[in-house]
């Protein structure tokens, strides 16, 4: 019985009974049986396929979808993407308007609560987050244990997971007030942990939060304060960073959000769950791409070497980092905004010469059939690194800058998953391709060199 529509996927032969409009009728040519499967929200329920059997003891059909190219894993009201039209909206608001008119914490509130805050709600939210920017002193000892050249993402993954050992009550994930406290703690502490990992990599002393500063200016203070009595952030750079945080805050069911939902579905605490999401983000095909873009631009070295580099990519040697997207088959709307922010940052920092190489890469790629046919456009990671580098960040901090704001999106998605009555522990099925049953072989009887077939 379909929980939504209340009617069976029935196996009766096609009859003159009118078929429900929102349905699919399939014939299993192995048995000649016909099935009517309900369609809702443009999907069929994969479990409705299980009734399609060749014999009573047959397990029934499954869907096979490696990397979930065509599988909706959840219902969500948080972020809407239209990949063909290049549309991105948080809770219905176009990203262009939010980037133009909001602060990052205002957008974090929107993602988590579903509505933009009133002035008093925002003031109260900012106060709550500011109250949680400090970290336990022992975390600093923990971070001191990392090698001097430890990658900041490795430090961040570890430090966030370690937070779960300080807040034992976080395991009570069904208590809304306990969930809200952990969410506030994580959003408050991410900039502190990120700044500490940056200072550690430079051998500089950690800087305590200054809660009189805004979220982004406090982050810059913890990163860059030296011996001056009070750090004063450049307002243009602070606003640029706030906009970049807004653009990176959420993005529907991307790899790291899928990780957040899967790990969270086992009812792990939000710190361990967020650490898993940060780990997923660190991959070069995902959030790690912004760091790879800078390495790619360094490798190209100058505008005149762009055509040769593109020829290598077209010949199958590597990927154009910062290009392409699973959903966007048009220009990533975030990349368009980031390009504008770059010009504002360069007014302050001076133009990053890497921008010229990036613009030439984009110009040539967007005219080239290889990229056009594959609908490959610049994504959020293509220009962000150029701005971060101009601001003074080293490339291995770029994905950390992605993780800070995405924590708000991950936590909004985690919360939505926990409150969704349809969700349960994530546990996909598989197509087994291994050996049939075989008996144990004693060690003296084993032939050398037998390897499991890889790939
Ligand atoms: C992010 O999901 C999200 O929303 C992620 C994100 C977010 O906010 O959370 O938007 C953030 O992760 C952005 C993506 C950052 N990654 C990169 O820039 C790395 C480079 N891009 C590619 O690795 C790739 O485009 C992906 C991973 C982004 C998307 O990969 P898909 O959807 O699996 O596409 P695919 O690999 O199947 O590619 C289809 C074709 C292939 O060619 P053919 O086999 O058909 O000949 O396009 C080619 C690919 O080889 N292709 C590329 C390419 N991306 C895809 N060729 C050259 N350069 C590229 N960048």
Boltz pocket constraint, residues with backbone or C-beta under 6 A from the ligand:
constraints:
  - pocket:
      binder: B
      contacts: [[A, 247], [A, 248], [A, 250], [A, 251], [A, 253], [A, 254], [A, 255], [A, 284], [A, 285], [A, 286], [A, 287], [A, 289], [A, 313], [A, 318], [A, 319], [A, 320], [A, 321], [A, 322], [A, 323], [A, 324], [A, 325], [A, 326], [A, 327], [A, 374], [A, 376], [A, 379], [A, 380], [A, 381]]
      max_distance: 6.0
